[in-house]
Amino acid sequence: MEPIKIAVIIGSTREGRFSEIPARYVADALSKRPEAQVELLDLREWPLPFFDQPVSPSMKRAPYPHDLVERFAAKVGEADAFIVVSPEYDHGYPAVLKNAFDWVFKEWNHKPIGFVAYGNAGGARAVEQLRLVAVELALVPIRPAVHIPWDAVTKAKEDPAAGLAASGERLPAFFDELIALARVLRPLRGA
């Protein structure tokens, strides 16, 4: 069977961010699964302009207006599934992540997405908001999420394996659901 291409999106670009620690932890764990092909998609490497178009990408029929956006859309289009790693800022998720979602549309459609979050309440409020956006983009959010509490964040900054061990216990079931749903949705996209 052809492997499922999963993009692990690092949803923060902030200096001193924590998100790349769990993103790499998740990507490393996922890459041990033979049915998964994993790629880190770091939004720092995709400095997209603020979305300012007169027409929503869901209604756009021509190429995207910026070369970087066109390449980002192609990268999103290559993936069969997504895992977003996001902090919680002020009961929500980072603006840079929303901007990345807003720029493209059809490339997100009919693909599963899972969330790994951290912050107050383990990032649960950010995940709830992200699920709403995902549904509007015709993404299919999986039920399980991985929530990293503050004490684990502090510990993981010094020792990622120790700090993320409890969260890591939830990853096999999280990956199982994401991969199974990606296989089911693939024919819907004509892939």
C-alpha positions, 0 to 999 in steps of 0.5 A: 500500500502506498504510504500516507503523506502526513505533514506535521505543521509547526504552528508558531513562528515566535522567537523561543517557541516551544512548538518545534520540540513536540513537532519533532517528537511527533514526527520522529514517532510517526516516522517509525510507522512504515505506512507513514511518510512524514514531513515537517512543515515549519511556518517560519519557512513559509512567511506568507503575506497577510491574506488580503485578497478580494475573493476567498480562496474557496471561490478562486479559480485562477492561480494564487497571487504570490509565488510563495503562496502558490508553492505553499498550496502545492505543499499542502496539496501533496499531503494526505493528512495533517498534524498541527502543533499549536500553542494556545495564545489568549484562549486561541491559536496563533494568527500566523496559523490562521493566515496559513489556513486562509490562503488556500482552500481546495488543497486542504479539502477531504483530508484528516487533521489532528491537533497537538497543543500546549498552554493553559488547559493543555491548549484545549481552547486553541484545539476547539477553535482549530476544529471549527476552522478545519471543518470550514476548509472541508478538513476532517478533524479526528476526535483525539487530540494531544494536550500538553500541560504546562508542567510537561512543557517546562520539563520537555524544554530540558528533556523532550523524551521525559517531558513528553512521555505522558503525551507520547502514550496517546500518540499510537491511537492518535496516529491510527485514527489519522492514518485510517481516515486518510486511507478512507478519504483518499478516493474521495479526492481522486488520489 
